[in-house]
Amino acid sequence: MHSTAKKCVQWAVALFISGALLLVFGTDLYVGLARVAGANAEAGLGVVNILLTLIRSTTFPLGAALIGAAIVVQTLAPRDESLAHERSDRPDDRD
């Protein structure tokens, strides 16, 4: 597997796992934070709620886009990375 494609897949898996954990435990995190902060922290809790919603709504689509990017990179990349480096290191013989 191409190194760039491998990094895309690794980031996608990390985003899927973190998004799933946030979906499962995000509400509990928010409720616990609301209990600790008290009634005077509504503005701050509103910001936390917006951030949690944004993160929840972007982790899965971003992970899917990274999987798609990995497929494209793997398809378009040269099959043998060592040959690609040799071709780029070789000087042109055209004069």
N, CA, C and O atoms as a CHARMM CRD file, in Angstrom:
* protein
*
  380
    1    1 MET  N      0.84700  -1.17600   0.00000 PROA 1      0.00000
    2    1 MET  CA     0.00000   0.00000   0.00000 PROA 1      0.00000
    3    1 MET  C      0.89000   1.23600   0.00000 PROA 1      0.00000
    4    1 MET  O      1.91200   1.27900   0.68500 PROA 1      0.00000
    5    2 HSD  N      0.49500   2.22400  -0.76600 PROA 2      0.00000
    6    2 HSD  CA     1.23700   3.47900  -0.85800 PROA 2      0.00000
    7    2 HSD  C      1.22600   4.17100   0.49900 PROA 2      0.00000
    8    2 HSD  O      0.23500   4.09800   1.22600 PROA 2      0.00000
    9    3 SER  N      2.32000   4.83900   0.84100 PROA 3      0.00000
   10    3 SER  CA     2.44000   5.44200   2.17700 PROA 3      0.00000
   11    3 SER  C      1.39000   6.53100   2.41600 PROA 3      0.00000
   12    3 SER  O      0.87200   6.65100   3.52600 PROA 3      0.00000
   13    4 THR  N      1.07400   7.31500   1.40500 PROA 4      0.00000
   14    4 THR  CA     0.05200   8.35000   1.56700 PROA 4      0.00000
   15    4 THR  C     -1.32600   7.72200   1.77100 PROA 4      0.00000
   16    4 THR  O     -2.11400   8.19100   2.59200 PROA 4      0.00000
   17    5 ALA  N     -1.60600   6.67500   1.03000 PROA 5      0.00000
   18    5 ALA  CA    -2.88700   5.97800   1.19000 PROA 5      0.00000
   19    5 ALA  C     -2.98600   5.35600   2.57700 PROA 5      0.00000
   20    5 ALA  O     -4.05300   5.35100   3.19200 PROA 5      0.00000
   21    6 LYS  N     -1.86200   4.83000   3.06200 PROA 6      0.00000
   22    6 LYS  CA    -1.86600   4.22300   4.39600 PROA 6      0.00000
   23    6 LYS  C     -2.15100   5.28100   5.46700 PROA 6      0.00000
   24    6 LYS  O     -2.89900   5.02100   6.40900 PROA 6      0.00000
   25    7 LYS  N     -1.56000   6.47100   5.32800 PROA 7      0.00000
   26    7 LYS  CA    -1.81500   7.55000   6.28900 PROA 7      0.00000
   27    7 LYS  C     -3.27600   7.99800   6.23800 PROA 7      0.00000
   28    7 LYS  O     -3.88100   8.27800   7.27300 PROA 7      0.00000
   29    8 CYS  N     -3.83400   8.06400   5.03700 PROA 8      0.00000
   30    8 CYS  CA    -5.24800   8.44300   4.90800 PROA 8      0.00000
   31    8 CYS  C     -6.14600   7.43100   5.60300 PROA 8      0.00000
   32    8 CYS  O     -7.09600   7.81000   6.28800 PROA 8      0.00000
   33    9 VAL  N     -5.85200   6.14800   5.43200 PROA 9      0.00000
   34    9 VAL  CA    -6.66300   5.11000   6.07400 PROA 9      0.00000
   35    9 VAL  C     -6.50400   5.17800   7.59100 PROA 9      0.00000
   36    9 VAL  O     -7.48200   5.02800   8.32300 PROA 9      0.00000
   37   10 GLN  N     -5.28300   5.40300   8.06600 PROA 10     0.00000
   38   10 GLN  CA    -5.06400   5.49900   9.51100 PROA 10     0.00000
   39   10 GLN  C     -5.83700   6.67100  10.11000 PROA 10     0.00000
   40   10 GLN  O     -6.46400   6.52500  11.15900 PROA 10     0.00000
   41   11 TRP  N     -5.79700   7.82600   9.45700 PROA 11     0.00000
   42   11 TRP  CA    -6.54100   8.98700   9.95200 PROA 11     0.00000
   43   11 TRP  C     -8.04300   8.73100   9.87900 PROA 11     0.00000
   44   11 TRP  O     -8.78400   9.14600  10.77000 PROA 11     0.00000
   45   12 ALA  N     -8.49600   8.05400   8.83000 PROA 12     0.00000
   46   12 ALA  CA    -9.92000   7.75100   8.70300 PROA 12     0.00000
   47   12 ALA  C    -10.38900   6.84100   9.83300 PROA 12     0.00000
   48   12 ALA  O    -11.45400   7.06500  10.40800 PROA 12     0.00000
   49   13 VAL  N     -9.60900   5.82500  10.15300 PROA 13     0.00000
   50   13 VAL  CA    -9.97300   4.92000  11.24900 PROA 13     0.00000
   51   13 VAL  C     -9.98900   5.68300  12.57500 PROA 13     0.00000
   52   13 VAL  O    -10.88300   5.48000  13.39700 PROA 13     0.00000
   53   14 ALA  N     -9.01100   6.55100  12.78400 PROA 14     0.00000
   54   14 ALA  CA    -8.98600   7.35200  14.01300 PROA 14     0.00000
   55   14 ALA  C    -10.21500   8.25900  14.09300 PROA 14     0.00000
   56   14 ALA  O    -10.80000   8.41900  15.16500 PROA 14     0.00000
   57   15 LEU  N    -10.60700   8.85100  12.96500 PROA 15     0.00000
   58   15 LEU  CA   -11.79900   9.70300  12.97200 PROA 15     0.00000
   59   15 LEU  C    -13.06400   8.89600  13.21800 PROA 15     0.00000
   60   15 LEU  O    -13.95300   9.34500  13.94100 PROA 15     0.00000
   61   16 PHE  N    -13.15600   7.71300  12.62800 PROA 16     0.00000
   62   16 PHE  CA   -14.32800   6.86400  12.86100 PROA 16     0.00000
   63   16 PHE  C    -14.43400   6.46400  14.33200 PROA 16     0.00000
   64   16 PHE  O    -15.52100   6.50300  14.90900 PROA 16     0.00000
   65   17 ILE  N    -13.32400   6.08400  14.93300 PROA 17     0.00000
   66   17 ILE  CA   -13.33900   5.66400  16.34100 PROA 17     0.00000
   67   17 ILE  C    -13.66600   6.84100  17.25300 PROA 17     0.00000
   68   17 ILE  O    -14.50000   6.71900  18.15000 PROA 17     0.00000
   69   18 SER  N    -13.01100   7.98100  17.02800 PROA 18     0.00000
   70   18 SER  CA   -13.28400   9.13900  17.88000 PROA 18     0.00000
   71   18 SER  C    -14.71000   9.64600  17.68000 PROA 18     0.00000
   72   18 SER  O    -15.34700  10.07800  18.64000 PROA 18     0.00000
   73   19 GLY  N    -15.21800   9.60000  16.45200 PROA 19     0.00000
   74   19 GLY  CA   -16.59700  10.00600  16.21400 PROA 19     0.00000
   75   19 GLY  C    -17.58700   9.08100  16.89600 PROA 19     0.00000
   76   19 GLY  O    -18.59100   9.53600  17.44500 PROA 19     0.00000
   77   20 ALA  N    -17.31100   7.78300  16.86300 PROA 20     0.00000
   78   20 ALA  CA   -18.19900   6.82900  17.53400 PROA 20     0.00000
   79   20 ALA  C    -18.16900   7.02700  19.04800 PROA 20     0.00000
   80   20 ALA  O    -19.21000   6.98600  19.70400 PROA 20     0.00000
   81   21 LEU  N    -16.98700   7.24100  19.59600 PROA 21     0.00000
   82   21 LEU  CA   -16.88800   7.48300  21.03700 PROA 21     0.00000
   83   21 LEU  C    -17.60300   8.76600  21.43300 PROA 21     0.00000
   84   21 LEU  O    -18.26200   8.82400  22.47200 PROA 21     0.00000
   85   22 LEU  N    -17.47200   9.77800  20.61300 PROA 22     0.00000
   86   22 LEU  CA   -18.14900  11.04400  20.91300 PROA 22     0.00000
   87   22 LEU  C    -19.66700  10.90700  20.78400 PROA 22     0.00000
   88   22 LEU  O    -20.41400  11.52700  21.54100 PROA 22     0.00000
   89   23 LEU  N    -20.11700  10.10000  19.83000 PROA 23     0.00000
   90   23 LEU  CA   -21.54900   9.86400  19.71500 PROA 23     0.00000
   91   23 LEU  C    -22.10000   9.14100  20.94500 PROA 23     0.00000
   92   23 LEU  O    -23.19300   9.44400  21.42300 PROA 23     0.00000
   93   24 VAL  N    -21.32800   8.19000  21.44000 PROA 24     0.00000
   94   24 VAL  CA   -21.78800   7.39800  22.58200 PROA 24     0.00000
   95   24 VAL  C    -21.68700   8.19400  23.88200 PROA 24     0.00000
   96   24 VAL  O    -22.62600   8.20300  24.67800 PROA 24     0.00000
   97   25 PHE  N    -20.56100   8.85500  24.10000 PROA 25     0.00000
   98   25 PHE  CA   -20.31000   9.49000  25.38900 PROA 25     0.00000
   99   25 PHE  C    -20.42000  11.01600  25.37400 PROA 25     0.00000
  100   25 PHE  O    -20.23800  11.64400  26.41700 PROA 25     0.00000
  101   26 GLY  N    -20.70800  11.62200  24.24200 PROA 26     0.00000
  102   26 GLY  CA   -20.77000  13.08000  24.14700 PROA 26     0.00000
  103   26 GLY  C    -21.85300  13.69600  25.00300 PROA 26     0.00000
  104   26 GLY  O    -21.63600  14.72200  25.64700 PROA 26     0.00000
  105   27 THR  N    -23.02100  13.07200  25.01400 PROA 27     0.00000
  106   27 THR  CA   -24.12500  13.59800  25.81600 PROA 27     0.00000
  107   27 THR  C    -23.81700  13.49600  27.30600 PROA 27     0.00000
  108   27 THR  O    -24.09800  14.41700  28.07400 PROA 27     0.00000
  109   28 ASP  N    -23.23200  12.35500  27.70800 PROA 28     0.00000
  110   28 ASP  CA   -22.84800  12.20800  29.12000 PROA 28     0.00000
  111   28 ASP  C    -21.79300  13.23800  29.51100 PROA 28     0.00000
  112   28 ASP  O    -21.83200  13.78700  30.61200 PROA 28     0.00000
  113   29 LEU  N    -20.86200  13.49500  28.61700 PROA 29     0.00000
  114   29 LEU  CA   -19.83500  14.50700  28.85900 PROA 29     0.00000
  115   29 LEU  C    -20.46800  15.88700  29.04100 PROA 29     0.00000
  116   29 LEU  O    -20.09500  16.63600  29.94300 PROA 29     0.00000
  117   30 TYR  N    -21.42800  16.21300  28.17400 PROA 30     0.00000
  118   30 TYR  CA   -22.09000  17.51700  28.25600 PROA 30     0.00000
  119   30 TYR  C    -22.90300  17.64600  29.54700 PROA 30     0.00000
  120   30 TYR  O    -22.85400  18.68400  30.20700 PROA 30     0.00000
  121   31 VAL  N    -23.64200  16.60900  29.90500 PROA 31     0.00000
  122   31 VAL  CA   -24.46100  16.65200  31.12200 PROA 31     0.00000
  123   31 VAL  C    -23.57000  16.75000  32.36200 PROA 31     0.00000
  124   31 VAL  O    -23.87700  17.50300  33.28700 PROA 31     0.00000
  125   32 GLY  N    -22.47900  16.00000  32.38600 PROA 32     0.00000
  126   32 GLY  CA   -21.55200  16.08600  33.50800 PROA 32     0.00000
  127   32 GLY  C    -20.92400  17.46000  33.62500 PROA 32     0.00000
  128   32 GLY  O    -20.76600  17.99000  34.72500 PROA 32     0.00000
  129   33 LEU  N    -20.56300  18.03900  32.47900 PROA 33     0.00000
  130   33 LEU  CA   -19.99900  19.38800  32.48200 PROA 33     0.00000
  131   33 LEU  C    -21.03800  20.40700  32.94900 PROA 33     0.00000
  132   33 LEU  O    -20.69600  21.35300  33.65900 PROA 33     0.00000
  133   34 ALA  N    -22.28700  20.22700  32.56400 PROA 34     0.00000
  134   34 ALA  CA   -23.35200  21.14600  32.97800 PROA 34     0.00000
  135   34 ALA  C    -23.58500  21.06700  34.48500 PROA 34     0.00000
  136   34 ALA  O    -23.84600  22.08300  35.12900 PROA 34     0.00000
  137   35 ARG  N    -23.49300  19.86900  35.04200 PROA 35     0.00000
  138   35 ARG  CA   -23.65200  19.73100  36.49900 PROA 35     0.00000
  139   35 ARG  C    -22.53100  20.41300  37.25400 PROA 35     0.00000
  140   35 ARG  O    -22.76800  21.07800  38.26200 PROA 35     0.00000
  141   36 VAL  N    -21.32000  20.25100  36.77100 PROA 36     0.00000
  142   36 VAL  CA   -20.15700  20.84600  37.44000 PROA 36     0.00000
  143   36 VAL  C    -20.17500  22.36700  37.29600 PROA 36     0.00000
  144   36 VAL  O    -19.87000  23.08300  38.25000 PROA 36     0.00000
  145   37 ALA  N    -20.52700  22.86300  36.11500 PROA 37     0.00000
  146   37 ALA  CA   -20.45500  24.29600  35.84700 PROA 37     0.00000
  147   37 ALA  C    -21.56600  25.06800  36.54200 PROA 37     0.00000
  148   37 ALA  O    -21.35300  26.20900  36.95400 PROA 37     0.00000
  149   38 GLY  N    -22.73200  24.48100  36.68100 PROA 38     0.00000
  150   38 GLY  CA   -23.82900  25.17700  37.34100 PROA 38     0.00000
  151   38 GLY  C    -24.65500  25.99700  36.36500 PROA 38     0.00000
  152   38 GLY  O    -24.45800  25.94500  35.15100 PROA 38     0.00000
  153   39 ALA  N    -25.58600  26.75600  36.93200 PROA 39     0.00000
  154   39 ALA  CA   -26.54100  27.51500  36.11700 PROA 39     0.00000
  155   39 ALA  C    -25.93400  28.76800  35.49900 PROA 39     0.00000
  156   39 ALA  O    -26.46900  29.29300  34.52300 PROA 39     0.00000
  157   40 ASN  N    -24.84400  29.24700  36.04400 PROA 40     0.00000
  158   40 ASN  CA   -24.25500  30.49700  35.54500 PROA 40     0.00000
  159   40 ASN  C    -23.39300  30.30700  34.29800 PROA 40     0.00000
  160   40 ASN  O    -22.85800  31.28000  33.76600 PROA 40     0.00000
  161   41 ALA  N    -23.25600  29.10300  33.83900 PROA 41     0.00000
  162   41 ALA  CA   -22.34900  28.83400  32.72400 PROA 41     0.00000
  163   41 ALA  C    -23.09200  28.49700  31.43000 PROA 41     0.00000
  164   41 ALA  O    -22.58200  27.73900  30.60500 PROA 41     0.00000
  165   42 GLU  N    -24.28100  29.05100  31.24900 PROA 42     0.00000
  166   42 GLU  CA   -25.07400  28.72200  30.05600 PROA 42     0.00000
  167   42 GLU  C    -24.39500  29.14400  28.76500 PROA 42     0.00000
  168   42 GLU  O    -24.47000  28.42200  27.77100 PROA 42     0.00000
  169   43 ALA  N    -23.73500  30.29000  28.75400 PROA 43     0.00000
  170   43 ALA  CA   -23.07200  30.75700  27.53200 PROA 43     0.00000
  171   43 ALA  C    -21.92200  29.81800  27.16000 PROA 43     0.00000
  172   43 ALA  O    -21.76200  29.45400  25.99400 PROA 43     0.00000
  173   44 GLY  N    -21.14200  29.43700  28.13900 PROA 44     0.00000
  174   44 GLY  CA   -20.03300  28.51100  27.87800 PROA 44     0.00000
  175   44 GLY  C    -20.52100  27.14300  27.45500 PROA 44     0.00000
  176   44 GLY  O    -19.92300  26.50800  26.58600 PROA 44     0.00000
  177   45 LEU  N    -21.60800  26.68000  28.06500 PROA 45     0.00000
  178   45 LEU  CA   -22.17300  25.39100  27.68800 PROA 45     0.00000
  179   45 LEU  C    -22.77300  25.42600  26.29000 PROA 45     0.00000
  180   45 LEU  O    -22.77800  24.42000  25.57900 PROA 45     0.00000
  181   46 GLY  N    -23.27700  26.58500  25.90500 PROA 46     0.00000
  182   46 GLY  CA   -23.77100  26.73200  24.52600 PROA 46     0.00000
  183   46 GLY  C    -22.65100  26.56400  23.51700 PROA 46     0.00000
  184   46 GLY  O    -22.84000  25.93100  22.47800 PROA 46     0.00000
  185   47 VAL  N    -21.49400  27.12100  23.81200 PROA 47     0.00000
  186   47 VAL  CA   -20.33200  26.97400  22.92900 PROA 47     0.00000
  187   47 VAL  C    -19.87600  25.51400  22.88800 PROA 47     0.00000
  188   47 VAL  O    -19.55200  24.99000  21.82300 PROA 47     0.00000
  189   48 VAL  N    -19.85100  24.86700  24.04400 PROA 48     0.00000
  190   48 VAL  CA   -19.47000  23.45100  24.09700 PROA 48     0.00000
  191   48 VAL  C    -20.45200  22.61000  23.28900 PROA 48     0.00000
  192   48 VAL  O    -20.04300  21.69500  22.57500 PROA 48     0.00000
  193   49 ASN  N    -21.73300  22.91100  23.39600 PROA 49     0.00000
  194   49 ASN  CA   -22.74800  22.18700  22.64300 PROA 49     0.00000
  195   49 ASN  C    -22.54400  22.36100  21.13700 PROA 49     0.00000
  196   49 ASN  O    -22.65500  21.39700  20.38000 PROA 49     0.00000
  197   50 ILE  N    -22.24800  23.57300  20.70800 PROA 50     0.00000
  198   50 ILE  CA   -21.99800  23.82600  19.28500 PROA 50     0.00000
  199   50 ILE  C    -20.76600  23.06500  18.81300 PROA 50     0.00000
  200   50 ILE  O    -20.78000  22.46600  17.73800 PROA 50     0.00000
  201   51 LEU  N    -19.70500  23.08500  19.60500 PROA 51     0.00000
  202   51 LEU  CA   -18.48600  22.35500  19.23200 PROA 51     0.00000
  203   51 LEU  C    -18.72300  20.85200  19.15300 PROA 51     0.00000
  204   51 LEU  O    -18.25700  20.19900  18.22000 PROA 51     0.00000
  205   52 LEU  N    -19.44300  20.30200  20.12600 PROA 52     0.00000
  206   52 LEU  CA   -19.74800  18.86700  20.09600 PROA 52     0.00000
  207   52 LEU  C    -20.57500  18.51400  18.86700 PROA 52     0.00000
  208   52 LEU  O    -20.34300  17.48100  18.23900 PROA 52     0.00000
  209   53 THR  N    -21.52500  19.35500  18.52500 PROA 53     0.00000
  210   53 THR  CA   -22.36300  19.10400  17.35200 PROA 53     0.00000
  211   53 THR  C    -21.54000  19.16800  16.07000 PROA 53     0.00000
  212   53 THR  O    -21.70500  18.32700  15.18500 PROA 53     0.00000
  213   54 LEU  N    -20.66100  20.15100  15.96400 PROA 54     0.00000
  214   54 LEU  CA   -19.80400  20.25600  14.78400 PROA 54     0.00000
  215   54 LEU  C    -18.87400  19.05700  14.64600 PROA 54     0.00000
  216   54 LEU  O    -18.70900  18.51800  13.55200 PROA 54     0.00000
  217   55 ILE  N    -18.27700  18.64600  15.73400 PROA 55     0.00000
  218   55 ILE  CA   -17.36000  17.50400  15.69100 PROA 55     0.00000
  219   55 ILE  C    -18.11500  16.22800  15.33700 PROA 55     0.00000
  220   55 ILE  O    -17.64500  15.42500  14.53100 PROA 55     0.00000
  221   56 ARG  N    -19.28700  16.04500  15.94300 PROA 56     0.00000
  222   56 ARG  CA   -20.09600  14.85600  15.63400 PROA 56     0.00000
  223   56 ARG  C    -20.48500  14.81000  14.16900 PROA 56     0.00000
  224   56 ARG  O    -20.48900  13.74200  13.55800 PROA 56     0.00000
  225   57 SER  N    -20.81400  15.96400  13.60000 PROA 57     0.00000
  226   57 SER  CA   -21.30400  15.97400  12.22600 PROA 57     0.00000
  227   57 SER  C    -20.18500  15.96100  11.17900 PROA 57     0.00000
  228   57 SER  O    -20.46400  15.79300   9.99200 PROA 57     0.00000
  229   58 THR  N    -18.94400  16.13100  11.58900 PROA 58     0.00000
  230   58 THR  CA   -17.86600  16.14500  10.59800 PROA 58     0.00000
  231   58 THR  C    -16.93000  14.93900  10.66300 PROA 58     0.00000
  232   58 THR  O    -16.21700  14.68400   9.69200 PROA 58     0.00000
  233   59 THR  N    -16.90300  14.19400  11.75500 PROA 59     0.00000
  234   59 THR  CA   -15.92600  13.10500  11.85400 PROA 59     0.00000
  235   59 THR  C    -16.20900  11.98400  10.85700 PROA 59     0.00000
  236   59 THR  O    -15.28600  11.52100  10.18700 PROA 59     0.00000
  237   60 PHE  N    -17.44500  11.54000  10.74100 PROA 60     0.00000
  238   60 PHE  CA   -17.75700  10.44200   9.82800 PROA 60     0.00000
  239   60 PHE  C    -17.61200  10.84500   8.35500 PROA 60     0.00000
  240   60 PHE  O    -17.01100  10.09200   7.59000 PROA 60     0.00000
  241   61 PRO  N    -18.14000  12.00600   7.92400 PROA 61     0.00000
  242   61 PRO  CA   -17.92800  12.38700   6.52100 PROA 61     0.00000
  243   61 PRO  C    -16.45600  12.61400   6.17400 PROA 61     0.00000
  244   61 PRO  O    -16.01500  12.26300   5.07900 PROA 61     0.00000
  245   62 LEU  N    -15.70200  13.19500   7.09500 PROA 62     0.00000
  246   62 LEU  CA   -14.28300  13.40800   6.83300 PROA 62     0.00000
  247   62 LEU  C    -13.53500  12.08200   6.74900 PROA 62     0.00000
  248   62 LEU  O    -12.65200  11.91900   5.90700 PROA 62     0.00000
  249   63 GLY  N    -13.88300  11.14000   7.61100 PROA 63     0.00000
  250   63 GLY  CA   -13.28100   9.81200   7.54000 PROA 63     0.00000
  251   63 GLY  C    -13.60900   9.12200   6.22800 PROA 63     0.00000
  252   63 GLY  O    -12.74700   8.47600   5.63200 PROA 63     0.00000
  253   64 ALA  N    -14.84700   9.25400   5.77400 PROA 64     0.00000
  254   64 ALA  CA   -15.23400   8.65500   4.49600 PROA 64     0.00000
  255   64 ALA  C    -14.49600   9.31300   3.33300 PROA 64     0.00000
  256   64 ALA  O    -14.10300   8.63100   2.38600 PROA 64     0.00000
  257   65 ALA  N    -14.30600  10.62700   3.39600 PROA 65     0.00000
  258   65 ALA  CA   -13.55700  11.31700   2.34700 PROA 65     0.00000
  259   65 ALA  C    -12.09900  10.86300   2.32700 PROA 65     0.00000
  260   65 ALA  O    -11.50400  10.73400   1.25800 PROA 65     0.00000
  261   66 LEU  N    -11.52800  10.62400   3.49400 PROA 66     0.00000
  262   66 LEU  CA   -10.14800  10.13500   3.54900 PROA 66     0.00000
  263   66 LEU  C    -10.02900   8.71800   2.98800 PROA 66     0.00000
  264   66 LEU  O     -9.02800   8.38900   2.35200 PROA 66     0.00000
  265   67 ILE  N    -11.03500   7.88300   3.21800 PROA 67     0.00000
  266   67 ILE  CA   -11.03400   6.55000   2.61900 PROA 67     0.00000
  267   67 ILE  C    -11.09000   6.67000   1.10000 PROA 67     0.00000
  268   67 ILE  O    -10.37200   5.96400   0.39100 PROA 67     0.00000
  269   68 GLY  N    -11.93300   7.55400   0.60500 PROA 68     0.00000
  270   68 GLY  CA   -11.99400   7.79000  -0.84200 PROA 68     0.00000
  271   68 GLY  C    -10.68200   8.30900  -1.39300 PROA 68     0.00000
  272   68 GLY  O    -10.25400   7.89800  -2.47100 PROA 68     0.00000
  273   69 ALA  N    -10.03900   9.21100  -0.66300 PROA 69     0.00000
  274   69 ALA  CA    -8.74100   9.72700  -1.10000 PROA 69     0.00000
  275   69 ALA  C     -7.69400   8.61900  -1.12000 PROA 69     0.00000
  276   69 ALA  O     -6.85000   8.58000  -2.01500 PROA 69     0.00000
  277   70 ALA  N     -7.74200   7.72500  -0.14900 PROA 70     0.00000
  278   70 ALA  CA    -6.79100   6.60800  -0.12200 PROA 70     0.00000
  279   70 ALA  C     -6.98700   5.69700  -1.32100 PROA 70     0.00000
  280   70 ALA  O     -6.01700   5.20200  -1.89500 PROA 70     0.00000
  281   71 ILE  N     -8.24400   5.47200  -1.70300 PROA 71     0.00000
  282   71 ILE  CA    -8.51700   4.63800  -2.87400 PROA 71     0.00000
  283   71 ILE  C     -7.97800   5.30000  -4.13500 PROA 71     0.00000
  284   71 ILE  O     -7.37700   4.63500  -4.97900 PROA 71     0.00000
  285   72 VAL  N     -8.19100   6.60800  -4.26500 PROA 72     0.00000
  286   72 VAL  CA    -7.69600   7.32700  -5.44600 PROA 72     0.00000
  287   72 VAL  C     -6.17500   7.32100  -5.48500 PROA 72     0.00000
  288   72 VAL  O     -5.59000   7.07900  -6.54000 PROA 72     0.00000
  289   73 VAL  N     -5.53000   7.58000  -4.36600 PROA 73     0.00000
  290   73 VAL  CA    -4.06600   7.59000  -4.31400 PROA 73     0.00000
  291   73 VAL  C     -3.52400   6.21300  -4.66000 PROA 73     0.00000
  292   73 VAL  O     -2.56800   6.09100  -5.42500 PROA 73     0.00000
  293   74 GLN  N     -4.13100   5.18100  -4.09900 PROA 74     0.00000
  294   74 GLN  CA    -3.66400   3.82400  -4.35200 PROA 74     0.00000
  295   74 GLN  C     -3.85400   3.45300  -5.82200 PROA 74     0.00000
  296   74 GLN  O     -3.03100   2.73700  -6.39100 PROA 74     0.00000
  297   75 THR  N     -4.92300   3.93000  -6.43100 PROA 75     0.00000
  298   75 THR  CA    -5.18700   3.61200  -7.82800 PROA 75     0.00000
  299   75 THR  C     -4.24100   4.35900  -8.76100 PROA 75     0.00000
  300   75 THR  O     -3.75200   3.78700  -9.73400 PROA 75     0.00000
  301   76 LEU  N     -3.98300   5.62000  -8.47700 PROA 76     0.00000
  302   76 LEU  CA    -3.18100   6.44200  -9.38100 PROA 76     0.00000
  303   76 LEU  C     -1.68100   6.39400  -9.10900 PROA 76     0.00000
  304   76 LEU  O     -0.89300   6.80700  -9.96000 PROA 76     0.00000
  305   77 ALA  N     -1.27700   5.90700  -7.96000 PROA 77     0.00000
  306   77 ALA  CA     0.14500   5.86700  -7.61000 PROA 77     0.00000
  307   77 ALA  C      0.84900   4.77500  -8.41400 PROA 77     0.00000
  308   77 ALA  O      0.23100   3.78100  -8.79500 PROA 77     0.00000
  309   78 PRO  N      2.13800   4.96500  -8.66900 PROA 78     0.00000
  310   78 PRO  CA     2.89000   3.89500  -9.33600 PROA 78     0.00000
  311   78 PRO  C      2.89000   2.64100  -8.47000 PROA 78     0.00000
  312   78 PRO  O      2.85700   2.72600  -7.24200 PROA 78     0.00000
  313   79 ARG  N      2.92800   1.49000  -9.11100 PROA 79     0.00000
  314   79 ARG  CA     2.85200   0.23000  -8.37500 PROA 79     0.00000
  315   79 ARG  C      4.07000  -0.00600  -7.50400 PROA 79     0.00000
  316   79 ARG  O      3.94500  -0.53900  -6.40100 PROA 79     0.00000
  317   80 ASP  N      5.23500   0.37600  -7.97100 PROA 80     0.00000
  318   80 ASP  CA     6.46500   0.14600  -7.21600 PROA 80     0.00000
  319   80 ASP  C      7.06300   1.49600  -6.85300 PROA 80     0.00000
  320   80 ASP  O      7.53000   2.22600  -7.72600 PROA 80     0.00000
  321   81 GLU  N      7.04900   1.83100  -5.55700 PROA 81     0.00000
  322   81 GLU  CA     7.53500   3.13600  -5.11500 PROA 81     0.00000
  323   81 GLU  C      9.02300   3.31200  -5.38100 PROA 81     0.00000
  324   81 GLU  O      9.46900   4.42500  -5.65700 PROA 81     0.00000
  325   82 SER  N      9.80400   2.22800  -5.30400 PROA 82     0.00000
  326   82 SER  CA    11.24600   2.35000  -5.54400 PROA 82     0.00000
  327   82 SER  C     11.52100   2.73600  -6.98900 PROA 82     0.00000
  328   82 SER  O     12.45600   3.49100  -7.25400 PROA 82     0.00000
  329   83 LEU  N     10.72700   2.23500  -7.92800 PROA 83     0.00000
  330   83 LEU  CA    10.90500   2.61700  -9.32400 PROA 83     0.00000
  331   83 LEU  C     10.54300   4.07500  -9.54800 PROA 83     0.00000
  332   83 LEU  O     11.17900   4.75300 -10.35400 PROA 83     0.00000
  333   84 ALA  N      9.54300   4.55700  -8.85600 PROA 84     0.00000
  334   84 ALA  CA     9.15200   5.95700  -8.99800 PROA 84     0.00000
  335   84 ALA  C     10.25700   6.87700  -8.50100 PROA 84     0.00000
  336   84 ALA  O     10.50800   7.92100  -9.10300 PROA 84     0.00000
  337   85 HSD  N     10.92600   6.50200  -7.39900 PROA 85     0.00000
  338   85 HSD  CA    12.02600   7.32600  -6.89400 PROA 85     0.00000
  339   85 HSD  C     13.21600   7.26900  -7.83700 PROA 85     0.00000
  340   85 HSD  O     13.89000   8.28100  -8.03200 PROA 85     0.00000
  341   86 GLU  N     13.48900   6.11600  -8.42300 PROA 86     0.00000
  342   86 GLU  CA    14.60500   6.00000  -9.35500 PROA 86     0.00000
  343   86 GLU  C     14.36600   6.84900 -10.59100 PROA 86     0.00000
  344   86 GLU  O     15.29300   7.48400 -11.09300 PROA 86     0.00000
  345   87 ARG  N     13.14400   6.86800 -11.08600 PROA 87     0.00000
  346   87 ARG  CA    12.85200   7.67300 -12.26400 PROA 87     0.00000
  347   87 ARG  C     13.01900   9.16000 -11.98100 PROA 87     0.00000
  348   87 ARG  O     13.48000   9.90200 -12.84800 PROA 87     0.00000
  349   88 SER  N     12.65300   9.60700 -10.78600 PROA 88     0.00000
  350   88 SER  CA    12.75700  11.03200 -10.48900 PROA 88     0.00000
  351   88 SER  C     14.20200  11.43700 -10.17800 PROA 88     0.00000
  352   88 SER  O     14.55500  12.60600 -10.33500 PROA 88     0.00000
  353   89 ASP  N     15.04300  10.49100  -9.74100 PROA 89     0.00000
  354   89 ASP  CA    16.43200  10.80000  -9.44100 PROA 89     0.00000
  355   89 ASP  C     17.31300  10.79800 -10.68800 PROA 89     0.00000
  356   89 ASP  O     18.38500  11.40300 -10.68700 PROA 89     0.00000
  357   90 ARG  N     16.88200  10.13800 -11.72900 PROA 90     0.00000
  358   90 ARG  CA    17.67100  10.00900 -12.94300 PROA 90     0.00000
  359   90 ARG  C     17.65000  11.31400 -13.72200 PROA 90     0.00000
  360   90 ARG  O     16.57200  11.87500 -13.92000 PROA 90     0.00000
  361   91 PRO  N     18.80100  11.82500 -14.17600 PROA 91     0.00000
  362   91 PRO  CA    18.80100  13.05200 -14.96000 PROA 91     0.00000
  363   91 PRO  C     18.26600  12.76400 -16.36500 PROA 91     0.00000
  364   91 PRO  O     18.35300  11.64300 -16.86700 PROA 91     0.00000
  365   92 ASP  N     17.72400  13.78600 -16.96800 PROA 92     0.00000
  366   92 ASP  CA    17.22500  13.65800 -18.33700 PROA 92     0.00000
  367   92 ASP  C     18.38800  13.50400 -19.29100 PROA 92     0.00000
  368   92 ASP  O     19.40400  14.18600 -19.16700 PROA 92     0.00000
  369   93 ASP  N     18.23100  12.59600 -20.25100 PROA 93     0.00000
  370   93 ASP  CA    19.28200  12.39400 -21.25900 PROA 93     0.00000
  371   93 ASP  C     19.04600  13.28800 -22.46700 PROA 93     0.00000
  372   93 ASP  O     19.85400  13.30300 -23.39700 PROA 93     0.00000
  373   94 ARG  N     17.95300  14.02800 -22.46100 PROA 94     0.00000
  374   94 ARG  CA    17.65800  14.90200 -23.60300 PROA 94     0.00000
  375   94 ARG  C     18.50800  16.16300 -23.51600 PROA 94     0.00000
  376   94 ARG  O     18.62800  16.77200 -22.45300 PROA 94     0.00000
  377   95 ASP  N     19.08600  16.54200 -24.62700 PROA 95     0.00000
  378   95 ASP  CA    19.89400  17.78500 -24.68000 PROA 95     0.00000
  379   95 ASP  C     19.40100  18.68900 -25.76300 PROA 95     0.00000
  380   95 ASP  O     19.95100  19.77300 -25.96000 PROA 95     0.00000
